[in-house]
Amino acid sequence: MSPLPPAAVGLTPPITRDQVELMSHDNVVRPGANTLATLGIAATAPEAILPTYLDRFRIGGRYNRHAPA
């Protein structure tokens, strides 16, 4: 039996069949899985990282000296 099309379950905008397939399986981490700490990775706050992603969307781009930071 094939999954219901997105429109049949009331999803707007429609999603792809691949997305429906991905949502049909749990994506919860199992107990005992490695954490950032056990892998030796230090977590960084999003506030410290996001400006480096968003600066290219400033008016005039990343290197515009006259754009507000």
mmCIF file as Biopython writes it, N, C-alpha, C and O atoms, coordinates in Angstrom:
data_model
#
loop_
_atom_site.group_PDB
_atom_site.id
_atom_site.type_symbol
_atom_site.label_atom_id
_atom_site.label_alt_id
_atom_site.label_comp_id
_atom_site.label_asym_id
_atom_site.label_entity_id
_atom_site.label_seq_id
_atom_site.pdbx_PDB_ins_code
_atom_site.Cartn_x
_atom_site.Cartn_y
_atom_site.Cartn_z
_atom_site.occupancy
_atom_site.B_iso_or_equiv
_atom_site.auth_seq_id
_atom_site.auth_asym_id
_atom_site.pdbx_PDB_model_num
ATOM 1   N N  . MET A ? 1  ? 0.850  -1.182 0.000  1.0 0.0 1  A 1 
ATOM 2   C CA . MET A ? 1  ? 0.000  0.000  0.000  1.0 0.0 1  A 1 
ATOM 3   C C  . MET A ? 1  ? 0.895  1.245  0.000  1.0 0.0 1  A 1 
ATOM 4   O O  . MET A ? 1  ? 1.817  1.348  0.809  1.0 0.0 1  A 1 
ATOM 5   N N  . SER A ? 2  ? 0.627  2.167  -0.889 1.0 0.0 2  A 1 
ATOM 6   C CA . SER A ? 2  ? 1.441  3.382  -0.966 1.0 0.0 2  A 1 
ATOM 7   C C  . SER A ? 2  ? 0.930  4.425  0.028  1.0 0.0 2  A 1 
ATOM 8   O O  . SER A ? 2  ? -0.253 4.447  0.368  1.0 0.0 2  A 1 
ATOM 9   N N  . PRO A ? 3  ? 1.856  5.304  0.498  1.0 0.0 3  A 1 
ATOM 10  C CA . PRO A ? 3  ? 1.421  6.340  1.445  1.0 0.0 3  A 1 
ATOM 11  C C  . PRO A ? 3  ? 0.441  7.305  0.794  1.0 0.0 3  A 1 
ATOM 12  O O  . PRO A ? 3  ? 0.424  7.479  -0.425 1.0 0.0 3  A 1 
ATOM 13  N N  . LEU A ? 4  ? -0.366 7.921  1.631  1.0 0.0 4  A 1 
ATOM 14  C CA . LEU A ? 4  ? -1.325 8.908  1.138  1.0 0.0 4  A 1 
ATOM 15  C C  . LEU A ? 4  ? -0.595 10.109 0.559  1.0 0.0 4  A 1 
ATOM 16  O O  . LEU A ? 4  ? 0.454  10.501 1.069  1.0 0.0 4  A 1 
ATOM 17  N N  . PRO A ? 5  ? -1.138 10.695 -0.500 1.0 0.0 5  A 1 
ATOM 18  C CA . PRO A ? 5  ? -0.519 11.917 -1.018 1.0 0.0 5  A 1 
ATOM 19  C C  . PRO A ? 5  ? -0.672 13.044 0.003  1.0 0.0 5  A 1 
ATOM 20  O O  . PRO A ? 5  ? -1.641 13.051 0.762  1.0 0.0 5  A 1 
ATOM 21  N N  . PRO A ? 6  ? 0.265  13.998 0.037  1.0 0.0 6  A 1 
ATOM 22  C CA . PRO A ? 6  ? 0.214  15.075 1.033  1.0 0.0 6  A 1 
ATOM 23  C C  . PRO A ? 6  ? -1.105 15.823 1.070  1.0 0.0 6  A 1 
ATOM 24  O O  . PRO A ? 6  ? -1.581 16.185 2.146  1.0 0.0 6  A 1 
ATOM 25  N N  . ALA A ? 7  ? -1.701 16.059 -0.093 1.0 0.0 7  A 1 
ATOM 26  C CA . ALA A ? 7  ? -2.958 16.807 -0.129 1.0 0.0 7  A 1 
ATOM 27  C C  . ALA A ? 7  ? -4.070 16.043 0.606  1.0 0.0 7  A 1 
ATOM 28  O O  . ALA A ? 7  ? -4.999 16.657 1.131  1.0 0.0 7  A 1 
ATOM 29  N N  . ALA A ? 8  ? -3.978 14.714 0.644  1.0 0.0 8  A 1 
ATOM 30  C CA . ALA A ? 8  ? -5.014 13.913 1.288  1.0 0.0 8  A 1 
ATOM 31  C C  . ALA A ? 8  ? -4.987 14.051 2.807  1.0 0.0 8  A 1 
ATOM 32  O O  . ALA A ? 8  ? -6.002 13.839 3.470  1.0 0.0 8  A 1 
ATOM 33  N N  . VAL A ? 9  ? -3.839 14.403 3.353  1.0 0.0 9  A 1 
ATOM 34  C CA . VAL A ? 9  ? -3.750 14.546 4.808  1.0 0.0 9  A 1 
ATOM 35  C C  . VAL A ? 9  ? -3.751 16.011 5.221  1.0 0.0 9  A 1 
ATOM 36  O O  . VAL A ? 9  ? -3.507 16.324 6.387  1.0 0.0 9  A 1 
ATOM 37  N N  . GLY A ? 10 ? -4.023 16.912 4.282  1.0 0.0 10 A 1 
ATOM 38  C CA . GLY A ? 10 ? -4.190 18.320 4.608  1.0 0.0 10 A 1 
ATOM 39  C C  . GLY A ? 10 ? -2.910 19.108 4.784  1.0 0.0 10 A 1 
ATOM 40  O O  . GLY A ? 10 ? -2.925 20.146 5.445  1.0 0.0 10 A 1 
ATOM 41  N N  . LEU A ? 11 ? -1.809 18.658 4.222  1.0 0.0 11 A 1 
ATOM 42  C CA . LEU A ? 11 ? -0.551 19.387 4.361  1.0 0.0 11 A 1 
ATOM 43  C C  . LEU A ? 11 ? -0.427 20.436 3.263  1.0 0.0 11 A 1 
ATOM 44  O O  . LEU A ? 11 ? -0.550 20.131 2.077  1.0 0.0 11 A 1 
ATOM 45  N N  . THR A ? 12 ? -0.186 21.648 3.670  1.0 0.0 12 A 1 
ATOM 46  C CA . THR A ? 12 ? -0.020 22.740 2.718  1.0 0.0 12 A 1 
ATOM 47  C C  . THR A ? 12 ? 1.209  23.528 3.114  1.0 0.0 12 A 1 
ATOM 48  O O  . THR A ? 12 ? 1.251  23.935 4.275  1.0 0.0 12 A 1 
ATOM 49  N N  . PRO A ? 13 ? 2.189  23.788 2.319  1.0 0.0 13 A 1 
ATOM 50  C CA . PRO A ? 13 ? 2.288  23.304 0.939  1.0 0.0 13 A 1 
ATOM 51  C C  . PRO A ? 13 ? 2.551  21.806 0.915  1.0 0.0 13 A 1 
ATOM 52  O O  . PRO A ? 13 ? 2.995  21.227 1.906  1.0 0.0 13 A 1 
ATOM 53  N N  . PRO A ? 14 ? 2.273  21.189 -0.220 1.0 0.0 14 A 1 
ATOM 54  C CA . PRO A ? 14 ? 2.470  19.734 -0.303 1.0 0.0 14 A 1 
ATOM 55  C C  . PRO A ? 14 ? 3.936  19.370 -0.072 1.0 0.0 14 A 1 
ATOM 56  O O  . PRO A ? 14 ? 4.843  20.154 -0.350 1.0 0.0 14 A 1 
ATOM 57  N N  . ILE A ? 15 ? 4.134  18.191 0.432  1.0 0.0 15 A 1 
ATOM 58  C CA . ILE A ? 15 ? 5.486  17.708 0.645  1.0 0.0 15 A 1 
ATOM 59  C C  . ILE A ? 15 ? 5.759  16.571 -0.335 1.0 0.0 15 A 1 
ATOM 60  O O  . ILE A ? 15 ? 4.832  16.012 -0.921 1.0 0.0 15 A 1 
ATOM 61  N N  . THR A ? 16 ? 7.014  16.237 -0.507 1.0 0.0 16 A 1 
ATOM 62  C CA . THR A ? 16 ? 7.374  15.205 -1.471 1.0 0.0 16 A 1 
ATOM 63  C C  . THR A ? 16 ? 7.167  13.815 -0.879 1.0 0.0 16 A 1 
ATOM 64  O O  . THR A ? 16 ? 7.028  13.657 0.334  1.0 0.0 16 A 1 
ATOM 65  N N  . ARG A ? 17 ? 7.149  12.824 -1.743 1.0 0.0 17 A 1 
ATOM 66  C CA . ARG A ? 17 ? 7.040  11.437 -1.286 1.0 0.0 17 A 1 
ATOM 67  C C  . ARG A ? 17 ? 8.230  11.060 -0.409 1.0 0.0 17 A 1 
ATOM 68  O O  . ARG A ? 17 ? 8.087  10.306 0.553  1.0 0.0 17 A 1 
ATOM 69  N N  . ASP A ? 18 ? 9.406  11.590 -0.749 1.0 0.0 18 A 1 
ATOM 70  C CA . ASP A ? 18 ? 10.589 11.308 0.063  1.0 0.0 18 A 1 
ATOM 71  C C  . ASP A ? 18 ? 10.420 11.851 1.477  1.0 0.0 18 A 1 
ATOM 72  O O  . ASP A ? 18 ? 10.820 11.198 2.441  1.0 0.0 18 A 1 
ATOM 73  N N  . GLN A ? 19 ? 9.834  13.036 1.611  1.0 0.0 19 A 1 
ATOM 74  C CA . GLN A ? 19 ? 9.606  13.610 2.933  1.0 0.0 19 A 1 
ATOM 75  C C  . GLN A ? 19 ? 8.603  12.769 3.727  1.0 0.0 19 A 1 
ATOM 76  O O  . GLN A ? 19 ? 8.769  12.575 4.931  1.0 0.0 19 A 1 
ATOM 77  N N  . VAL A ? 20 ? 7.573  12.275 3.059  1.0 0.0 20 A 1 
ATOM 78  C CA . VAL A ? 20 ? 6.606  11.404 3.716  1.0 0.0 20 A 1 
ATOM 79  C C  . VAL A ? 20 ? 7.302  10.142 4.194  1.0 0.0 20 A 1 
ATOM 80  O O  . VAL A ? 20 ? 7.049  9.681  5.307  1.0 0.0 20 A 1 
ATOM 81  N N  . GLU A ? 21 ? 8.175  9.578  3.369  1.0 0.0 21 A 1 
ATOM 82  C CA . GLU A ? 21 ? 8.926  8.377  3.745  1.0 0.0 21 A 1 
ATOM 83  C C  . GLU A ? 21 ? 9.813  8.646  4.964  1.0 0.0 21 A 1 
ATOM 84  O O  . GLU A ? 21 ? 9.873  7.825  5.879  1.0 0.0 21 A 1 
ATOM 85  N N  . LEU A ? 22 ? 10.498 9.786  4.978  1.0 0.0 22 A 1 
ATOM 86  C CA . LEU A ? 22 ? 11.355 10.123 6.108  1.0 0.0 22 A 1 
ATOM 87  C C  . LEU A ? 22 ? 10.552 10.265 7.397  1.0 0.0 22 A 1 
ATOM 88  O O  . LEU A ? 22 ? 11.026 9.887  8.468  1.0 0.0 22 A 1 
ATOM 89  N N  . MET A ? 23 ? 9.345  10.806 7.300  1.0 0.0 23 A 1 
ATOM 90  C CA . MET A ? 23 ? 8.521  11.016 8.487  1.0 0.0 23 A 1 
ATOM 91  C C  . MET A ? 23 ? 7.860  9.728  8.973  1.0 0.0 23 A 1 
ATOM 92  O O  . MET A ? 23 ? 7.293  9.705  10.065 1.0 0.0 23 A 1 
ATOM 93  N N  . SER A ? 24 ? 7.922  8.654  8.180  1.0 0.0 24 A 1 
ATOM 94  C CA . SER A ? 24 ? 7.296  7.401  8.597  1.0 0.0 24 A 1 
ATOM 95  C C  . SER A ? 24 ? 8.181  6.601  9.549  1.0 0.0 24 A 1 
ATOM 96  O O  . SER A ? 24 ? 7.757  5.563  10.058 1.0 0.0 24 A 1 
ATOM 97  N N  . HIS A ? 25 ? 9.396  7.066  9.793  1.0 0.0 25 A 1 
ATOM 98  C CA . HIS A ? 25 ? 10.329 6.383  10.694 1.0 0.0 25 A 1 
ATOM 99  C C  . HIS A ? 25 ? 10.699 7.322  11.847 1.0 0.0 25 A 1 
ATOM 100 O O  . HIS A ? 25 ? 10.853 8.529  11.657 1.0 0.0 25 A 1 
ATOM 101 N N  . ASP A ? 26 ? 10.838 6.746  13.045 1.0 0.0 26 A 1 
ATOM 102 C CA . ASP A ? 26 ? 11.273 7.534  14.189 1.0 0.0 26 A 1 
ATOM 103 C C  . ASP A ? 26 ? 12.685 8.056  13.953 1.0 0.0 26 A 1 
ATOM 104 O O  . ASP A ? 26 ? 13.512 7.375  13.346 1.0 0.0 26 A 1 
ATOM 105 N N  . ASN A ? 27 ? 12.956 9.257  14.432 1.0 0.0 27 A 1 
ATOM 106 C CA . ASN A ? 27 ? 14.302 9.812  14.320 1.0 0.0 27 A 1 
ATOM 107 C C  . ASN A ? 27 ? 14.795 10.278 15.689 1.0 0.0 27 A 1 
ATOM 108 O O  . ASN A ? 27 ? 15.410 11.336 15.819 1.0 0.0 27 A 1 
ATOM 109 N N  . VAL A ? 28 ? 14.512 9.467  16.702 1.0 0.0 28 A 1 
ATOM 110 C CA . VAL A ? 28 ? 14.921 9.763  18.064 1.0 0.0 28 A 1 
ATOM 111 C C  . VAL A ? 28 ? 16.226 9.016  18.334 1.0 0.0 28 A 1 
ATOM 112 O O  . VAL A ? 28 ? 16.376 7.851  17.963 1.0 0.0 28 A 1 
ATOM 113 N N  . VAL A ? 29 ? 17.153 9.689  18.974 1.0 0.0 29 A 1 
ATOM 114 C CA . VAL A ? 29 ? 18.439 9.078  19.288 1.0 0.0 29 A 1 
ATOM 115 C C  . VAL A ? 29 ? 18.242 8.004  20.338 1.0 0.0 29 A 1 
ATOM 116 O O  . VAL A ? 29 ? 17.539 8.210  21.327 1.0 0.0 29 A 1 
ATOM 117 N N  . ARG A ? 30 ? 18.860 6.869  20.122 1.0 0.0 30 A 1 
ATOM 118 C CA . ARG A ? 30 ? 18.705 5.770  21.069 1.0 0.0 30 A 1 
ATOM 119 C C  . ARG A ? 30 ? 19.527 6.020  22.332 1.0 0.0 30 A 1 
ATOM 120 O O  . ARG A ? 30 ? 20.535 6.725  22.280 1.0 0.0 30 A 1 
ATOM 121 N N  . PRO A ? 31 ? 19.118 5.462  23.447 1.0 0.0 31 A 1 
ATOM 122 C CA . PRO A ? 31 ? 19.888 5.613  24.684 1.0 0.0 31 A 1 
ATOM 123 C C  . PRO A ? 31 ? 21.295 5.039  24.506 1.0 0.0 31 A 1 
ATOM 124 O O  . PRO A ? 31 ? 21.482 4.002  23.870 1.0 0.0 31 A 1 
ATOM 125 N N  . GLY A ? 32 ? 22.269 5.728  25.074 1.0 0.0 32 A 1 
ATOM 126 C CA . GLY A ? 32 ? 23.643 5.270  24.987 1.0 0.0 32 A 1 
ATOM 127 C C  . GLY A ? 32 ? 24.394 5.751  23.758 1.0 0.0 32 A 1 
ATOM 128 O O  . GLY A ? 32 ? 25.575 5.445  23.600 1.0 0.0 32 A 1 
ATOM 129 N N  . ALA A ? 33 ? 23.735 6.495  22.891 1.0 0.0 33 A 1 
ATOM 130 C CA . ALA A ? 33 ? 24.408 7.018  21.698 1.0 0.0 33 A 1 
ATOM 131 C C  . ALA A ? 33 ? 25.434 8.073  22.106 1.0 0.0 33 A 1 
ATOM 132 O O  . ALA A ? 33 ? 25.305 8.695  23.160 1.0 0.0 33 A 1 
ATOM 133 N N  . ASN A ? 34 ? 26.442 8.270  21.277 1.0 0.0 34 A 1 
ATOM 134 C CA . ASN A ? 34 ? 27.460 9.282  21.558 1.0 0.0 34 A 1 
ATOM 135 C C  . ASN A ? 34 ? 26.837 10.671 21.623 1.0 0.0 34 A 1 
ATOM 136 O O  . ASN A ? 34 ? 25.883 10.973 20.906 1.0 0.0 34 A 1 
ATOM 137 N N  . THR A ? 35 ? 27.388 11.502 22.485 1.0 0.0 35 A 1 
ATOM 138 C CA . THR A ? 35 ? 26.965 12.900 22.583 1.0 0.0 35 A 1 
ATOM 139 C C  . THR A ? 35 ? 28.093 13.780 22.073 1.0 0.0 35 A 1 
ATOM 140 O O  . THR A ? 35 ? 29.186 13.289 21.788 1.0 0.0 35 A 1 
ATOM 141 N N  . LEU A ? 36 ? 27.837 15.070 21.956 1.0 0.0 36 A 1 
ATOM 142 C CA . LEU A ? 36 ? 28.906 15.979 21.555 1.0 0.0 36 A 1 
ATOM 143 C C  . LEU A ? 36 ? 30.086 15.871 22.514 1.0 0.0 36 A 1 
ATOM 144 O O  . LEU A ? 36 ? 31.239 15.861 22.084 1.0 0.0 36 A 1 
ATOM 145 N N  . ALA A ? 37 ? 29.802 15.792 23.803 1.0 0.0 37 A 1 
ATOM 146 C CA . ALA A ? 37 ? 30.865 15.727 24.807 1.0 0.0 37 A 1 
ATOM 147 C C  . ALA A ? 37 ? 31.705 14.459 24.645 1.0 0.0 37 A 1 
ATOM 148 O O  . ALA A ? 37 ? 32.933 14.521 24.719 1.0 0.0 37 A 1 
ATOM 149 N N  . THR A ? 38 ? 31.058 13.310 24.426 1.0 0.0 38 A 1 
ATOM 150 C CA . THR A ? 38 ? 31.829 12.072 24.279 1.0 0.0 38 A 1 
ATOM 151 C C  . THR A ? 38 ? 32.637 12.048 22.990 1.0 0.0 38 A 1 
ATOM 152 O O  . THR A ? 38 ? 33.620 11.314 22.887 1.0 0.0 38 A 1 
ATOM 153 N N  . LEU A ? 39 ? 32.235 12.839 22.016 1.0 0.0 39 A 1 
ATOM 154 C CA . LEU A ? 39 ? 32.985 12.937 20.760 1.0 0.0 39 A 1 
ATOM 155 C C  . LEU A ? 39 ? 34.051 14.022 20.812 1.0 0.0 39 A 1 
ATOM 156 O O  . LEU A ? 39 ? 34.796 14.211 19.851 1.0 0.0 39 A 1 
ATOM 157 N N  . GLY A ? 40 ? 34.125 14.736 21.936 1.0 0.0 40 A 1 
ATOM 158 C CA . GLY A ? 40 ? 35.136 15.776 22.096 1.0 0.0 40 A 1 
ATOM 159 C C  . GLY A ? 40 ? 34.800 17.064 21.365 1.0 0.0 40 A 1 
ATOM 160 O O  . GLY A ? 40 ? 35.697 17.817 20.984 1.0 0.0 40 A 1 
ATOM 161 N N  . ILE A ? 41 ? 33.510 17.321 21.165 1.0 0.0 41 A 1 
ATOM 162 C CA . ILE A ? 41 ? 33.068 18.521 20.453 1.0 0.0 41 A 1 
ATOM 163 C C  . ILE A ? 41 ? 32.457 19.488 21.458 1.0 0.0 41 A 1 
ATOM 164 O O  . ILE A ? 41 ? 31.558 19.122 22.215 1.0 0.0 41 A 1 
ATOM 165 N N  . ALA A ? 42 ? 32.948 20.717 21.459 1.0 0.0 42 A 1 
ATOM 166 C CA . ALA A ? 42 ? 32.395 21.739 22.347 1.0 0.0 42 A 1 
ATOM 167 C C  . ALA A ? 42 ? 31.231 22.431 21.643 1.0 0.0 42 A 1 
ATOM 168 O O  . ALA A ? 42 ? 31.373 22.913 20.519 1.0 0.0 42 A 1 
ATOM 169 N N  . ALA A ? 43 ? 30.084 22.476 22.310 1.0 0.0 43 A 1 
ATOM 170 C CA . ALA A ? 43 ? 28.908 23.140 21.744 1.0 0.0 43 A 1 
ATOM 171 C C  . ALA A ? 43 ? 29.138 24.652 21.711 1.0 0.0 43 A 1 
ATOM 172 O O  . ALA A ? 43 ? 29.776 25.214 22.601 1.0 0.0 43 A 1 
ATOM 173 N N  . THR A ? 44 ? 28.613 25.292 20.680 1.0 0.0 44 A 1 
ATOM 174 C CA . THR A ? 44 ? 28.722 26.746 20.530 1.0 0.0 44 A 1 
ATOM 175 C C  . THR A ? 44 ? 27.314 27.321 20.446 1.0 0.0 44 A 1 
ATOM 176 O O  . THR A ? 44 ? 26.449 26.767 19.767 1.0 0.0 44 A 1 
ATOM 177 N N  . ALA A ? 45 ? 27.093 28.415 21.126 1.0 0.0 45 A 1 
ATOM 178 C CA . ALA A ? 45 ? 25.766 29.045 21.125 1.0 0.0 45 A 1 
ATOM 179 C C  . ALA A ? 45 ? 25.415 29.544 19.723 1.0 0.0 45 A 1 
ATOM 180 O O  . ALA A ? 45 ? 26.284 30.068 19.026 1.0 0.0 45 A 1 
ATOM 181 N N  . PRO A ? 46 ? 24.160 29.391 19.298 1.0 0.0 46 A 1 
ATOM 182 C CA . PRO A ? 46 ? 23.764 29.864 17.971 1.0 0.0 46 A 1 
ATOM 183 C C  . PRO A ? 46 ? 24.016 31.357 17.785 1.0 0.0 46 A 1 
ATOM 184 O O  . PRO A ? 46 ? 24.320 31.804 16.679 1.0 0.0 46 A 1 
ATOM 185 N N  . GLU A ? 47 ? 23.889 32.129 18.864 1.0 0.0 47 A 1 
ATOM 186 C CA . GLU A ? 47 ? 24.089 33.579 18.761 1.0 0.0 47 A 1 
ATOM 187 C C  . GLU A ? 47 ? 25.498 33.919 18.294 1.0 0.0 47 A 1 
ATOM 188 O O  . GLU A ? 47 ? 25.710 34.971 17.692 1.0 0.0 47 A 1 
ATOM 189 N N  . ALA A ? 48 ? 26.455 33.054 18.560 1.0 0.0 48 A 1 
ATOM 190 C CA . ALA A ? 48 ? 27.837 33.291 18.152 1.0 0.0 48 A 1 
ATOM 191 C C  . ALA A ? 48 ? 28.068 32.911 16.696 1.0 0.0 48 A 1 
ATOM 192 O O  . ALA A ? 48 ? 28.970 33.454 16.059 1.0 0.0 48 A 1 
ATOM 193 N N  . ILE A ? 49 ? 27.278 31.994 16.159 1.0 0.0 49 A 1 
ATOM 194 C CA . ILE A ? 49 ? 27.489 31.471 14.811 1.0 0.0 49 A 1 
ATOM 195 C C  . ILE A ? 49 ? 26.616 32.167 13.764 1.0 0.0 49 A 1 
ATOM 196 O O  . ILE A ? 49 ? 27.082 32.460 12.663 1.0 0.0 49 A 1 
ATOM 197 N N  . LEU A ? 50 ? 25.361 32.431 14.102 1.0 0.0 50 A 1 
ATOM 198 C CA . LEU A ? 50 ? 24.411 32.943 13.110 1.0 0.0 50 A 1 
ATOM 199 C C  . LEU A ? 50 ? 24.862 34.202 12.377 1.0 0.0 50 A 1 
ATOM 200 O O  . LEU A ? 50 ? 24.654 34.289 11.167 1.0 0.0 50 A 1 
ATOM 201 N N  . PRO A ? 51 ? 25.463 35.172 13.041 1.0 0.0 51 A 1 
ATOM 202 C CA . PRO A ? 51 ? 25.884 36.357 12.282 1.0 0.0 51 A 1 
ATOM 203 C C  . PRO A ? 51 ? 26.847 36.032 11.139 1.0 0.0 51 A 1 
ATOM 204 O O  . PRO A ? 51 ? 26.861 36.732 10.126 1.0 0.0 51 A 1 
ATOM 205 N N  . THR A ? 52 ? 27.638 34.992 11.290 1.0 0.0 52 A 1 
ATOM 206 C CA . THR A ? 52 ? 28.566 34.641 10.212 1.0 0.0 52 A 1 
ATOM 207 C C  . THR A ? 52 ? 27.830 34.068 9.005  1.0 0.0 52 A 1 
ATOM 208 O O  . THR A ? 52 ? 28.337 34.137 7.885  1.0 0.0 52 A 1 
ATOM 209 N N  . TYR A ? 53 ? 26.645 33.504 9.217  1.0 0.0 53 A 1 
ATOM 210 C CA . TYR A ? 53 ? 25.847 32.998 8.100  1.0 0.0 53 A 1 
ATOM 211 C C  . TYR A ? 53 ? 25.025 34.111 7.459  1.0 0.0 53 A 1 
ATOM 212 O O  . TYR A ? 53 ? 24.816 34.118 6.246  1.0 0.0 53 A 1 
ATOM 213 N N  . LEU A ? 54 ? 24.565 35.042 8.272  1.0 0.0 54 A 1 
ATOM 214 C CA . LEU A ? 54 ? 23.609 36.029 7.798  1.0 0.0 54 A 1 
ATOM 215 C C  . LEU A ? 54 ? 24.241 37.282 7.208  1.0 0.0 54 A 1 
ATOM 216 O O  . LEU A ? 54 ? 23.549 38.045 6.534  1.0 0.0 54 A 1 
ATOM 217 N N  . ASP A ? 55 ? 25.517 37.520 7.434  1.0 0.0 55 A 1 
ATOM 218 C CA . ASP A ? 55 ? 26.110 38.779 6.974  1.0 0.0 55 A 1 
ATOM 219 C C  . ASP A ? 55 ? 26.109 38.908 5.454  1.0 0.0 55 A 1 
ATOM 220 O O  . ASP A ? 55 ? 26.132 40.025 4.938  1.0 0.0 55 A 1 
ATOM 221 N N  . ARG A ? 56 ? 26.083 37.817 4.740  1.0 0.0 56 A 1 
ATOM 222 C CA . ARG A ? 56 ? 26.056 37.917 3.271  1.0 0.0 56 A 1 
ATOM 223 C C  . ARG A ? 56 ? 24.729 38.455 2.738  1.0 0.0 56 A 1 
ATOM 224 O O  . ARG A ? 56 ? 24.642 38.849 1.575  1.0 0.0 56 A 1 
ATOM 225 N N  . PHE A ? 57 ? 23.691 38.472 3.587  1.0 0.0 57 A 1 
ATOM 226 C CA . PHE A ? 57 ? 22.387 38.963 3.168  1.0 0.0 57 A 1 
ATOM 227 C C  . PHE A ? 57 ? 22.184 40.440 3.480  1.0 0.0 57 A 1 
ATOM 228 O O  . PHE A ? 57 ? 21.109 40.985 3.228  1.0 0.0 57 A 1 
ATOM 229 N N  . ARG A ? 58 ? 23.204 41.089 4.024  1.0 0.0 58 A 1 
ATOM 230 C CA . ARG A ? 58 ? 23.100 42.526 4.268  1.0 0.0 58 A 1 
ATOM 231 C C  . ARG A ? 58 ? 23.013 43.261 2.937  1.0 0.0 58 A 1 
ATOM 232 O O  . ARG A ? 58 ? 23.468 42.749 1.913  1.0 0.0 58 A 1 
ATOM 233 N N  . ILE A ? 59 ? 22.443 44.432 2.945  1.0 0.0 59 A 1 
ATOM 234 C CA . ILE A ? 59 ? 22.378 45.245 1.734  1.0 0.0 59 A 1 
ATOM 235 C C  . ILE A ? 59 ? 23.806 45.524 1.284  1.0 0.0 59 A 1 
ATOM 236 O O  . ILE A ? 59 ? 24.616 46.032 2.060  1.0 0.0 59 A 1 
ATOM 237 N N  . GLY A ? 60 ? 24.109 45.204 0.068  1.0 0.0 60 A 1 
ATOM 238 C CA . GLY A ? 60 ? 25.452 45.408 -0.452 1.0 0.0 60 A 1 
ATOM 239 C C  . GLY A ? 60 ? 26.379 44.230 -0.218 1.0 0.0 60 A 1 
ATOM 240 O O  . GLY A ? 60 ? 27.510 44.234 -0.703 1.0 0.0 60 A 1 
ATOM 241 N N  . GLY A ? 61 ? 25.924 43.218 0.517  1.0 0.0 61 A 1 
ATOM 242 C CA . GLY A ? 61 ? 26.713 42.024 0.719  1.0 0.0 61 A 1 
ATOM 243 C C  . GLY A ? 61 ? 27.650 42.081 1.904  1.0 0.0 61 A 1 
ATOM 244 O O  . GLY A ? 61 ? 27.653 43.042 2.673  1.0 0.0 61 A 1 
ATOM 245 N N  . ARG A ? 62 ? 28.430 41.057 2.034  1.0 0.0 62 A 1 
ATOM 246 C CA . ARG A ? 62 ? 29.323 40.865 3.171  1.0 0.0 62 A 1 
ATOM 247 C C  . ARG A ? 62 ? 30.368 41.950 3.300  1.0 0.0 62 A 1 
ATOM 248 O O  . ARG A ? 62 ? 30.729 42.330 4.414  1.0 0.0 62 A 1 
ATOM 249 N N  . TYR A ? 63 ? 30.855 42.449 2.198  1.0 0.0 63 A 1 
ATOM 250 C CA . TYR A ? 63 ? 32.003 43.370 2.235  1.0 0.0 63 A 1 
ATOM 251 C C  . TYR A ? 63 ? 31.626 44.838 2.068  1.0 0.0 63 A 1 
ATOM 252 O O  . TYR A ? 63 ? 32.494 45.670 1.804  1.0 0.0 63 A 1 
ATOM 253 N N  . ASN A ? 64 ? 30.341 45.168 2.217  1.0 0.0 64 A 1 
ATOM 254 C CA . ASN A ? 64 ? 29.897 46.548 2.122  1.0 0.0 64 A 1 
ATOM 255 C C  . ASN A ? 64 ? 30.313 47.281 3.404  1.0 0.0 64 A 1 
ATOM 256 O O  . ASN A ? 64 ? 29.799 46.995 4.486  1.0 0.0 64 A 1 
ATOM 257 N N  . ARG A ? 65 ? 31.214 48.192 3.275  1.0 0.0 65 A 1 
ATOM 258 C CA . ARG A ? 65 ? 31.732 48.923 4.439  1.0 0.0 65 A 1 
ATOM 259 C C  . ARG A ? 65 ? 30.688 49.853 5.052  1.0 0.0 65 A 1 
ATOM 260 O O  . ARG A ? 65 ? 30.793 50.214 6.224  1.0 0.0 65 A 1 
ATOM 261 N N  . HIS A ? 66 ? 29.682 50.243 4.268  1.0 0.0 66 A 1 
ATOM 262 C CA . HIS A ? 66 ? 28.700 51.231 4.745  1.0 0.0 66 A 1 
ATOM 263 C C  . HIS A ? 66 ? 27.452 50.588 5.323  1.0 0.0 66 A 1 
ATOM 264 O O  . HIS A ? 66 ? 26.591 51.284 5.861  1.0 0.0 66 A 1 
ATOM 265 N N  . ALA A ? 67 ? 27.343 49.280 5.220  1.0 0.0 67 A 1 
ATOM 266 C CA . ALA A ? 67 ? 26.158 48.600 5.752  1.0 0.0 67 A 1 
ATOM 267 C C  . ALA A ? 67 ? 26.299 48.413 7.262  1.0 0.0 67 A 1 
ATOM 268 O O  . ALA A ? 67 ? 27.402 48.174 7.754  1.0 0.0 67 A 1 
ATOM 269 N N  . PRO A ? 68 ? 25.202 48.520 7.995  1.0 0.0 68 A 1 
ATOM 270 C CA . PRO A ? 68 ? 25.291 48.289 9.437  1.0 0.0 68 A 1 
ATOM 271 C C  . PRO A ? 68 ? 25.656 46.822 9.705  1.0 0.0 68 A 1 
ATOM 272 O O  . PRO A ? 68 ? 25.253 45.926 8.962  1.0 0.0 68 A 1 
ATOM 273 N N  . ALA A ? 69 ? 26.399 46.602 10.741 1.0 0.0 69 A 1 
ATOM 274 C CA . ALA A ? 69 ? 26.848 45.235 11.065 1.0 0.0 69 A 1 
ATOM 275 C C  . ALA A ? 69 ? 25.725 44.419 11.650 1.0 0.0 69 A 1 
ATOM 276 O O  . ALA A ? 69 ? 25.919 43.249 11.981 1.0 0.0 69 A 1 
#
